[in-house]
Amino acid sequence: MLREEANKGNNFDLNKIISIFDSPETYTAIQERYPELTDDLLHLMPEEYSKVQLGQLVSAIWSKYLSLQGGDVETQRQLLEKEREIFQKDKEVETLKLSLDELKKVNPKLSEEEYENYLASRTLDSFIRNKGKVLTSGTFDPGSVAGSAEAKAFGLLFSDGGWVKLSDKGHRFFEWLILKRDTTQ
């Protein structure tokens, strides 16, 4: 990459490049070829790295970024603290989602109310009309089924590469829908 950039005529500061290597041989070769790259710019990741080691790497990257931006240690500490808070909030959100899913399993009335709201909004009408294709296909192109974007937004579908697939919630929705229509007709 360095050679290609130099050949393109790009003048860049090597002290702004943070490199991460997965092989000791490459790490050593780069370190010997570019002695101006310091230890805080070159990192060798072990095969099985821990979250602590990854955190140290992220901290080193932030530290270098801040030093290049003229930041101080206190600013870096505050940024890392904010990152920690965000990570903690993400964990709390995930825990709440799991709790809600458990509640829905224990009290299916919660899901029924949600499904009733889906029907009342009429947002999923075109998706529901395609239930035959959705239920018989493993994965499908979201462009081939009208309403796929809305169904994905409600958590009834999830991405599987460039394709989409019916989620567990989607299966439960169609089971409920089929049973509801059978009992109301």
JOGI-V284629 format. One record per residue. RES is the residue in three letters. PHI is phi in degrees with one decimal (999 if undefined). NEAR is the number of other C-alpha atoms within 8 Angstrom. D_FIRST is the distance of its C-alpha to the first C-alpha in Angstrom with 2 decimals. Layout:
BEGIN
[[RES,PHI,NEAR,D_FIRST] [RES,PHI,NEAR,D_FIRST]]
END
This chain:
BEGIN
[[MET,999,4,0.00] [LEU,-62.5,5,3.80] [ARG,-63.6,6,5.46] [GLU,-62.2,7,5.10] [GLU,-64.6,10,6.15] [ALA,-64.7,9,8.59] [ASN,-64.5,7,9.83] [LYS,-77.9,6,10.62] [GLY,85.8,6,12.59] [ASN,-77.8,7,11.37] [ASN,-98.4,6,12.95] [PHE,-134.5,4,11.85] [ASP,-90.7,6,13.37] [LEU,-61.7,7,11.55] [ASN,-74.5,9,14.60] [LYS,-104.8,8,13.70] [ILE,-103.7,7,10.72] [ILE,-103.6,10,12.36] [SER,-113.6,7,10.80] [ILE,-122.0,8,13.01] [PHE,-118.3,11,13.36] [ASP,-108.9,10,16.03] [SER,-134.9,8,16.56] [PRO,-60.3,8,18.05] [GLU,-64.8,6,16.79] [THR,-65.8,9,13.05] [TYR,-56.2,13,14.12] [THR,-64.7,8,16.23] [ALA,-62.2,8,13.86] [ILE,-67.8,8,11.31] [GLN,-61.6,10,14.52] [GLU,-72.6,7,16.00] [ARG,-72.1,6,13.26] [TYR,-122.5,7,12.78] [PRO,-63.8,7,16.39] [GLU,-72.1,6,16.25] [LEU,-78.2,10,14.56] [THR,-90.6,8,17.75] [ASP,-62.4,6,19.06] [ASP,-80.4,9,19.00] [LEU,-106.6,13,15.21] [LEU,-111.4,13,14.57] [HIS,-134.0,12,16.39] [LEU,-107.0,10,17.43] [MET,-87.7,9,19.10] [PRO,-67.1,6,22.22] [GLU,-57.0,5,23.10] [GLU,-112.3,4,25.91] [TYR,-88.1,8,25.05] [SER,-93.5,6,27.81] [LYS,-64.1,6,28.04] [VAL,-64.3,6,28.75] [GLN,-64.3,8,25.51] [LEU,-64.9,9,23.60] [GLY,-62.1,8,25.73] [GLN,-64.4,8,24.86] [LEU,-64.1,9,21.12] [VAL,-61.0,8,21.84] [SER,-61.7,9,24.15] [ALA,-63.9,9,21.62] [ILE,-64.7,11,19.19] [TRP,-60.7,9,22.22] [SER,-58.6,10,23.35] [LYS,-66.0,10,20.20] [TYR,-59.0,9,20.15] [LEU,-65.1,11,23.84] [SER,-66.3,9,23.66] [LEU,-71.3,8,21.19] [GLN,-88.8,6,23.62] [GLY,84.2,6,26.58] [GLY,-76.4,9,27.83] [ASP,-111.6,8,30.20] [VAL,-63.9,7,30.87] [GLU,-63.1,6,33.67] [THR,-62.6,8,31.52] [GLN,-60.9,12,29.00] [ARG,-61.5,8,31.99] [GLN,-65.0,8,33.36] [LEU,-63.5,8,30.16] [LEU,-65.0,9,29.90] [GLU,-63.6,8,33.62] [LYS,-63.8,8,33.18] [GLU,-60.9,8,30.44] [ARG,-62.9,8,32.94] [GLU,-62.3,8,35.65] [ILE,-62.1,8,33.63] [PHE,-59.1,8,32.85] [GLN,-63.6,8,36.59] [LYS,-63.8,8,37.63] [ASP,-60.4,8,35.43] [LYS,-64.0,8,37.19] [GLU,-64.2,8,40.53] [VAL,-60.9,8,39.88] [GLU,-61.9,8,38.97] [THR,-63.0,8,42.16] [LEU,-63.9,8,44.22] [LYS,-61.9,8,42.90] [LEU,-63.7,8,43.88] [SER,-62.8,8,47.26] [LEU,-63.2,8,47.85] [ASP,-60.9,8,47.05] [GLU,-64.6,8,49.52] [LEU,-61.1,10,52.11] [LYS,-66.4,11,51.75] [LYS,-69.4,7,52.38] [VAL,-74.6,6,55.43] [ASN,-121.6,8,56.68] [PRO,-62.6,9,55.94] [LYS,-59.9,7,57.81] [LEU,-58.4,9,54.66] [SER,-66.4,9,52.78] [GLU,-60.5,9,55.77] [GLU,-63.5,8,55.86] [GLU,-62.6,8,52.18] [TYR,-65.2,9,52.72] [GLU,-60.4,8,55.81] [ASN,-64.3,8,53.80] [TYR,-59.2,10,51.28] [LEU,-65.3,10,54.22] [ALA,-63.7,6,55.93] [SER,-72.7,7,52.88] [ARG,63.2,7,52.78] [THR,-67.0,9,48.98] [LEU,-100.1,12,48.57] [ASP,-54.4,9,51.35] [SER,-67.0,9,49.19] [PHE,-65.0,12,47.13] [ILE,-64.4,7,50.40] [ARG,-61.5,7,51.77] [ASN,-96.9,10,48.88] [LYS,-60.8,9,49.61] [GLY,-58.9,7,50.53] [LYS,-66.4,7,47.10] [VAL,-63.4,11,45.38] [LEU,-75.4,8,47.54] [THR,-92.5,6,47.34] [SER,-89.0,7,43.61] [GLY,-71.3,8,41.27] [THR,-125.9,9,38.29] [PHE,-151.4,10,38.33] [ASP,-72.5,9,36.47] [PRO,-60.7,10,37.32] [GLY,-72.0,6,37.98] [SER,-87.1,6,40.74] [VAL,-128.4,10,42.86] [ALA,-60.8,9,44.12] [GLY,86.2,11,43.90] [SER,-62.4,11,40.92] [ALA,-62.4,7,39.07] [GLU,-66.4,9,42.18] [ALA,-62.5,12,42.71] [LYS,-66.0,10,39.17] [ALA,-61.9,8,39.80] [PHE,-84.2,7,42.98] [GLY,84.6,10,41.20] [LEU,-82.7,14,42.98] [LEU,-126.5,14,39.79] [PHE,-137.0,10,36.34] [SER,-72.8,8,33.02] [ASP,-135.2,8,32.18] [GLY,74.9,5,28.90] [GLY,-85.1,6,29.72] [TRP,-102.5,10,33.35] [VAL,-125.6,13,35.94] [LYS,-142.8,11,38.49] [LEU,-66.7,14,41.76] [SER,-82.8,10,41.52] [ASP,-58.7,7,44.31] [LYS,-62.4,9,45.58] [GLY,-63.7,11,45.61] [HIS,-61.7,10,47.67] [ARG,-62.9,8,50.07] [PHE,-61.7,10,50.38] [PHE,-68.7,9,51.39] [GLU,-60.3,8,53.73] [TRP,-59.9,9,55.35] [LEU,-62.1,8,55.52] [ILE,-64.3,8,57.12] [LEU,-66.0,8,59.60] [LYS,-62.4,8,60.39] [ARG,-68.9,8,61.15] [ASP,-65.6,7,63.27] [THR,-83.5,6,65.34] [THR,-96.0,5,65.76] [GLN,-103.0,4,66.81]]
END
